[in-house]
Amino acid sequence: MPDHAAVHENRWLAPFRNTLLHPRLWHINRHSAAGGVATGLFCGLIPGPLQMLGAALCAIIFRINLPLALITTFYTNPFTIVPLYLVAFALGRFVLGLFGHAHGQFVVPPEYGDPGSETLSAWGSAVVDWMVELGAPLAIGLPLLAGLLAAVGYLAIRLAWRVYLVRAWHHRRIRRAQAPVA
């Protein structure tokens, strides 16, 4: 990540200096760290290359730790994205089932050459129908999973920070009690 001087001296970032050099974007405390992790977890499920842009914009808007928000988006990668999307799909199907809009079982994608898809246009139509069948559960499941991950991440960082502080206070109290009185 660039430091303050690099951002300050970059002529392309000159119009955004006041925003990008805000101290709350670069310092770590319990609020900015928890918010940065939550933002990165939420924006990590944004499709395509827009994850880091979304995390950066959210970090700027909410004044949370920018580097932490950007780094946290890397939990989605070619190895984890498929399982995450399957979980989102299952979550979306579950929620749709609760409201009586349950879709059938998972529909296998059509293969070219299947009976009834002799032409390219028929196969293309079958693919579109398959994507529409997946669309509703994914459209509901992705934001729900992103929000769930963000909430869990936020609470986990806050809890970990609290445990660290309590232990540090405890160790400090023990050191002070053992120090010789002069």
Contacts in CASP RR format, 6 or more apart in sequence:
PFRMAT RR
TARGET T0000
AUTHOR 0000-0000-0000
METHOD contacts of the structure
MODEL  1
MPDHAAVHENRWLAPFRNTLLHPRLWHINRHSAAGGVATGLFCGLIPGPL
QMLGAALCAIIFRINLPLALITTFYTNPFTIVPLYLVAFALGRFVLGLFG
HAHGQFVVPPEYGDPGSETLSAWGSAVVDWMVELGAPLAIGLPLLAGLLA
AVGYLAIRLAWRVYLVRAWHHRRIRRAQAPVA
1 66 0 8 1.000
1 67 0 8 1.000
1 70 0 8 1.000
2 10 0 8 1.000
4 21 0 8 1.000
4 26 0 8 1.000
7 13 0 8 1.000
7 17 0 8 1.000
7 20 0 8 1.000
7 21 0 8 1.000
8 17 0 8 1.000
8 21 0 8 1.000
13 20 0 8 1.000
19 60 0 8 1.000
20 60 0 8 1.000
22 60 0 8 1.000
22 63 0 8 1.000
24 32 0 8 1.000
24 63 0 8 1.000
24 64 0 8 1.000
24 65 0 8 1.000
25 59 0 8 1.000
25 60 0 8 1.000
25 63 0 8 1.000
25 64 0 8 1.000
25 65 0 8 1.000
25 66 0 8 1.000
26 65 0 8 1.000
26 66 0 8 1.000
26 67 0 8 1.000
27 65 0 8 1.000
28 65 0 8 1.000
28 68 0 8 1.000
30 157 0 8 1.000
30 158 0 8 1.000
30 161 0 8 1.000
30 162 0 8 1.000
31 64 0 8 1.000
32 63 0 8 1.000
32 64 0 8 1.000
32 65 0 8 1.000
32 68 0 8 1.000
33 65 0 8 1.000
33 68 0 8 1.000
33 157 0 8 1.000
33 161 0 8 1.000
34 153 0 8 1.000
34 154 0 8 1.000
34 155 0 8 1.000
34 157 0 8 1.000
34 158 0 8 1.000
34 161 0 8 1.000
35 62 0 8 1.000
35 64 0 8 1.000
35 65 0 8 1.000
35 68 0 8 1.000
35 69 0 8 1.000
35 154 0 8 1.000
35 157 0 8 1.000
36 55 0 8 1.000
36 59 0 8 1.000
36 64 0 8 1.000
36 65 0 8 1.000
36 68 0 8 1.000
36 69 0 8 1.000
36 72 0 8 1.000
37 68 0 8 1.000
37 69 0 8 1.000
37 72 0 8 1.000
37 153 0 8 1.000
37 154 0 8 1.000
37 156 0 8 1.000
37 157 0 8 1.000
38 150 0 8 1.000
38 151 0 8 1.000
38 153 0 8 1.000
38 154 0 8 1.000
38 157 0 8 1.000
39 55 0 8 1.000
39 58 0 8 1.000
39 59 0 8 1.000
39 62 0 8 1.000
39 64 0 8 1.000
39 69 0 8 1.000
39 72 0 8 1.000
39 150 0 8 1.000
40 51 0 8 1.000
40 55 0 8 1.000
40 58 0 8 1.000
40 68 0 8 1.000
40 69 0 8 1.000
40 70 0 8 1.000
40 72 0 8 1.000
40 73 0 8 1.000
40 150 0 8 1.000
41 72 0 8 1.000
41 75 0 8 1.000
41 146 0 8 1.000
41 147 0 8 1.000
41 149 0 8 1.000
41 150 0 8 1.000
41 152 0 8 1.000
41 153 0 8 1.000
42 58 0 8 1.000
42 146 0 8 1.000
42 147 0 8 1.000
42 149 0 8 1.000
42 150 0 8 1.000
43 51 0 8 1.000
43 52 0 8 1.000
43 54 0 8 1.000
43 55 0 8 1.000
43 58 0 8 1.000
43 69 0 8 1.000
43 73 0 8 1.000
43 146 0 8 1.000
44 51 0 8 1.000
44 55 0 8 1.000
44 72 0 8 1.000
44 73 0 8 1.000
44 75 0 8 1.000
44 76 0 8 1.000
44 146 0 8 1.000
45 51 0 8 1.000
45 76 0 8 1.000
45 84 0 8 1.000
45 88 0 8 1.000
45 142 0 8 1.000
45 145 0 8 1.000
45 146 0 8 1.000
45 149 0 8 1.000
46 54 0 8 1.000
46 146 0 8 1.000
51 73 0 8 1.000
51 76 0 8 1.000
52 70 0 8 1.000
52 73 0 8 1.000
55 69 0 8 1.000
55 70 0 8 1.000
55 72 0 8 1.000
55 73 0 8 1.000
56 66 0 8 1.000
56 69 0 8 1.000
56 70 0 8 1.000
58 64 0 8 1.000
58 69 0 8 1.000
59 65 0 8 1.000
59 66 0 8 1.000
59 69 0 8 1.000
59 70 0 8 1.000
60 66 0 8 1.000
76 84 0 8 1.000
84 145 0 8 1.000
85 138 0 8 1.000
85 142 0 8 1.000
87 145 0 8 1.000
88 137 0 8 1.000
88 138 0 8 1.000
88 141 0 8 1.000
88 142 0 8 1.000
88 144 0 8 1.000
88 145 0 8 1.000
89 106 0 8 1.000
89 134 0 8 1.000
89 137 0 8 1.000
89 138 0 8 1.000
89 141 0 8 1.000
90 137 0 8 1.000
91 137 0 8 1.000
91 140 0 8 1.000
91 141 0 8 1.000
91 144 0 8 1.000
91 145 0 8 1.000
92 136 0 8 1.000
92 137 0 8 1.000
92 138 0 8 1.000
92 140 0 8 1.000
92 141 0 8 1.000
92 144 0 8 1.000
93 102 0 8 1.000
93 103 0 8 1.000
93 137 0 8 1.000
95 140 0 8 1.000
95 141 0 8 1.000
95 144 0 8 1.000
96 102 0 8 1.000
96 103 0 8 1.000
96 136 0 8 1.000
96 137 0 8 1.000
96 140 0 8 1.000
101 136 0 8 1.000
103 133 0 8 1.000
103 136 0 8 1.000
103 137 0 8 1.000
107 130 0 8 1.000
107 133 0 8 1.000
107 134 0 8 1.000
109 127 0 8 1.000
109 130 0 8 1.000
110 117 0 8 1.000
110 123 0 8 1.000
110 126 0 8 1.000
110 127 0 8 1.000
110 130 0 8 1.000
112 120 0 8 1.000
112 123 0 8 1.000
113 123 0 8 1.000
114 123 0 8 1.000
114 126 0 8 1.000
116 122 0 8 1.000
117 123 0 8 1.000
117 124 0 8 1.000
117 126 0 8 1.000
END
